[in-house]
Amino acid sequence: MTEQAVIRCEQYMDHPPAVVWTALTDPEHLARWWVPGDIRPVVGHRFTLDMGNWGLQPCEVTAVEPEQLLRYRFAEGSLDTTITWRLEPEGKGTRLLLEHAGFDLDSPMGKQAYHGMGEGWPHLLNHLDATLSGAAA
């Protein structure tokens, strides 16, 4: 039986959900804090994320609730994981919850990706927050 693992992170951002949503769903904004990609918040939209040394990763949007939820398949054909972003209004800002699920820990690649992304996602959320705050280039 294949063991599957999930990464969960959350971070409060002092920005309204509309601003955080744009950072997650607009290609120009996404490239500022993470990677280039032709994302669009439309169920069924297929897109790629340019993961540098790991190449272009095919993705497909599977769920959209504007300013609340974005889910997409990530690295179809290799990792075959799912990334889910949830935005919850909190005070004058947003609580951003990330779930990256479906890592196959029985696979060397899945295990390596799980550990690498488990360490990397918290840093990326910090970078997203800093980018939105104008503290990053």
Secondary structure, DSSP 8 states (H G I E B T S, - for coil): ---EEEEEEEEEESS-HHHHHHHHH-HHHHHHHS--B---SSTT-EEEEE-GGG-EEEEEEEEEETTTEEEEEESTTTT-EEEEEEEEEETTEEEEEEEEEEEETTSHHHHHHHHHHHHHHHHHHHHHHHHHTT---
